[in-house]
Amino acid sequence: MPDKVTYLLEHELRLIEILAYAPYFLTVHAIVRFARSQGILCQGRGSAANSAVCYVLGITSIDPERNELLFERFVSEERREPPDIDVDFEHERREIVMQWVFDTYGRNRAALCSTVIRYRAKGALRDVGKALGLPEDLIRSLSSQLWGWSAEDVLPKHAAELNLNLGDGCLGV
């Protein structure tokens, strides 16, 4: 193992030991190992990607030898906040992983959490326009018709005000 990686692992493991976080890392590793044993795609992300330990455990794919990692962005003795390892599982088979967690650790020791994104009209229009492959200038023109906190839907009248034809294939209709 390269000296750089050895140093990173020793540093991280020392901090994980001081903060008593080993069970957490091993639990996430067990969940990822189960998912992969079932052929379920998964990937750790977020600040956990700054961890050589997460890489060695197979939780993340950021190679500590090729990247400059700052573990303290993820776990810090000064902050003493528990680590947050986000793992994404393929949505079609996520339920299998959740049931395994409940069966393995018990329903009274496991919980679900999620993030709900709430868009303002302009942001939603921009993201949908990009997903539909609309030209950037068209997305900008359409979003200029809305106020940031507008409760009004994007209506055909907005396209008409911009002299756009809703029957045109470039609008994704």
C-alpha positions in Angstrom: 0.0 0.0 0.0 1.4 3.5 -0.9 2.7 5.5 2.1 0.1 8.2 1.4 -2.8 5.8 1.8 -1.3 4.1 4.8 -0.9 7.5 6.5 -4.5 8.4 5.6 -5.9 5.1 6.9 -4.0 5.3 10.2 -5.1 8.9 10.7 -8.8 8.1 10.0 -8.8 4.9 12.0 -7.3 6.7 15.0 -10.0 9.4 14.8 -12.7 6.8 14.3 -11.5 5.0 17.4 -11.3 8.1 19.5 -14.9 9.0 18.6 -16.1 5.4 18.9 -17.6 5.4 15.3 -16.3 2.0 14.3 -19.8 0.3 14.7 -21.3 2.9 12.4 -18.8 2.4 9.6 -19.1 -1.4 9.9 -22.9 -1.2 9.8 -22.8 0.8 6.6 -20.3 -1.6 5.2 -22.5 -4.6 6.0 -25.5 -2.9 4.3 -23.4 -2.1 1.2 -21.9 -5.7 1.2 -25.4 -7.2 1.4 -26.7 -5.0 -1.5 -23.8 -5.9 -3.7 -24.1 -9.6 -2.8 -27.6 -9.3 -4.3 -26.4 -7.5 -7.4 -28.1 -4.3 -6.2 -26.3 -1.2 -7.5 -25.2 1.2 -4.8 -22.7 4.0 -4.2 -21.7 6.0 -1.2 -21.5 9.8 -1.9 -21.2 13.1 -0.3 -18.6 14.0 2.3 -18.0 10.3 3.0 -16.2 10.3 -0.3 -13.4 12.1 1.6 -12.7 8.9 3.6 -10.0 6.4 2.8 -11.7 4.0 5.2 -15.0 4.3 3.2 -13.0 3.5 0.1 -11.3 0.5 1.6 -14.6 -0.8 2.9 -16.1 -0.4 -0.6 -18.6 2.2 0.4 -17.3 4.9 -1.9 -15.2 4.8 -5.0 -12.9 7.8 -4.6 -9.4 6.4 -4.6 -7.4 8.1 -1.8 -4.1 7.5 -3.7 -5.2 9.6 -6.7 -7.3 12.2 -4.9 -6.6 14.8 -2.2 -9.0 13.8 0.6 -9.8 15.9 3.6 -11.3 13.5 6.2 -12.0 16.3 8.7 -14.6 17.6 6.2 -16.4 14.3 7.0 -15.4 13.6 10.6 -13.8 16.0 13.0 -12.8 15.6 16.6 -13.5 19.3 17.2 -17.1 19.2 15.9 -17.9 15.8 17.4 -20.8 15.3 15.0 -21.5 11.7 14.0 -20.6 10.9 10.4 -23.2 11.0 7.7 -22.7 8.4 5.0 -25.2 8.7 2.2 -25.6 5.6 0.1 -27.7 5.5 -3.0 -29.3 2.2 -4.0 -30.9 1.5 -7.3 -34.6 2.5 -6.9 -36.1 -0.6 -8.4 -34.5 -2.8 -5.7 -34.1 -0.4 -2.7 -37.0 -2.2 -0.8 -34.9 -5.4 -0.7 -32.1 -3.5 1.1 -34.6 -1.8 3.5 -36.2 -5.2 4.4 -32.8 -6.7 5.0 -31.9 -3.8 7.4 -35.2 -4.3 9.3 -34.7 -8.1 9.5 -31.0 -7.8 10.5 -31.1 -5.0 13.0 -34.8 -5.0 14.0 -37.5 -2.5 13.2 -37.0 -0.9 16.6 -33.4 -0.1 15.7 -33.8 1.1 12.1 -35.5 4.1 10.6 -36.0 5.5 7.2 -35.1 9.1 6.3 -35.4 11.0 3.1 -34.9 14.4 1.6 -37.8 16.1 -0.1 -36.9 18.8 -2.6 -39.3 21.6 -3.0 -38.9 23.6 -6.1 -39.8 27.1 -6.8 -41.5 27.5 -10.2 -38.4 28.9 -12.0 -36.1 26.1 -10.7 -38.6 23.4 -11.6 -39.0 24.8 -15.1 -35.2 24.9 -15.6 -34.7 21.3 -14.4 -37.6 19.9 -16.4 -36.4 21.9 -19.5 -32.9 20.4 -19.2 -34.3 16.9 -18.7 -36.4 17.4 -21.8 -33.4 18.6 -23.8 -34.8 22.1 -24.5 -32.4 24.7 -25.7 -30.9 26.9 -22.9 -32.2 30.1 -24.5 -35.8 28.7 -24.6 -35.6 27.6 -20.9 -34.3 31.1 -20.0 -37.2 32.7 -22.0 -39.8 30.5 -20.3 -38.5 31.0 -16.8 -38.3 34.8 -17.3 -42.1 34.7 -17.4 -42.4 33.5 -13.8 -41.7 35.1 -10.5 -39.5 33.1 -8.1 -42.3 32.3 -5.6 -45.1 32.3 -8.1 -47.9 29.9 -7.3 -49.0 30.2 -10.9 -48.5 27.2 -13.1 -46.6 27.4 -16.4 -49.4 27.8 -18.8 -49.8 27.8 -22.6 -50.3 31.6 -22.4 -46.6 31.9 -21.2 -45.4 30.2 -24.4 -47.8 32.3 -26.5 -46.5 35.6 -24.9 -43.0 34.5 -26.2 -44.4 33.6 -29.6 -43.7 29.9 -29.1 -45.7 27.2 -30.8 -46.6 24.4 -28.3 -47.0 22.1 -31.3 -43.4 22.4 -32.2 -41.3 19.3 -31.5 -38.5 21.2 -29.9 -40.8 22.0 -27.0 -41.0 18.3 -26.1 -44.8 18.3 -26.6 
